[in-house]
Amino acid sequence: MFNSCALLGSSIFFIILACSNPGNSKVLDVILLSIPMALLGFSSGGYSKCAVMVSGQYSPFVMSIVQIIACASLMAGSFLVPALTPSDTFAEWQRVFMIYGAVLAITNTIFIVFARAQPAKWAQQQGDLTLAEVVIGTDPKDVISISQTPRWIDPESALPRITDELPKPED
């Protein structure tokens, strides 16, 4: 919902801005340019939260990749927009706003089709072994978790000890 509000809402207003006549009302022009920017704030409750829910304990890594892609696209836009508007005419800016609107609508559609709120298969935890399975490929049957290992309290140090067998009581 948040992602659609951000991307589809901004898309609609960028297209309206591209179709409006420039200079009729400077206040209306500023409002039509400000609304999509404000609506993009809703994306913080959309794709970033979805990425965290899908990636689970791997969310720092996944979010770093998402941020790298976001920064790369912002950097590309810094070169693309001046290339598309060399004369700074309304027709050129109209094309830029239409491209923005189309890209936002397409990316929202892709998000709606593929986004899920459940952890991905590679991010699901199954007891103590998930990280071991992912990192070293251990078969769960070959590993004994700490919770399954016999433990007892050492009377001399009062520390828990993990051994193959419990100590035998003295007679």
Disulfide bonds with the S-S distance in Angstrom:
none
